[in-house]
Amino acid sequence: MIVFSTDEDRKLIDSILADDPNAWEKVLRRFSDMVWRILLGRFRLSEDDAPDVFQEIFLTKLRLKPTR
């Protein structure tokens, strides 16, 4: 079961499922700072490695887009 933290998150997921061409841009704007903080802080990745992992996270999520 998917748990959404806000109505905005639910709308974002609905937009992705509806193939909204702007949805992934919205996801990046909403979550990119958090992902960077986790990669650099929690996982202590180097400034050289973090961009590759960041890109892979979002590309993987794009490829694994859930269906209804």
Secondary structure, 3 states (H helix, E strand, C coil): CCCCCCHHHHHHHHHHHCCCCCHHHHHHHHHHHHHHHHHHHHCCCCCCCHHHHHHHHHHHHHHCCCCC
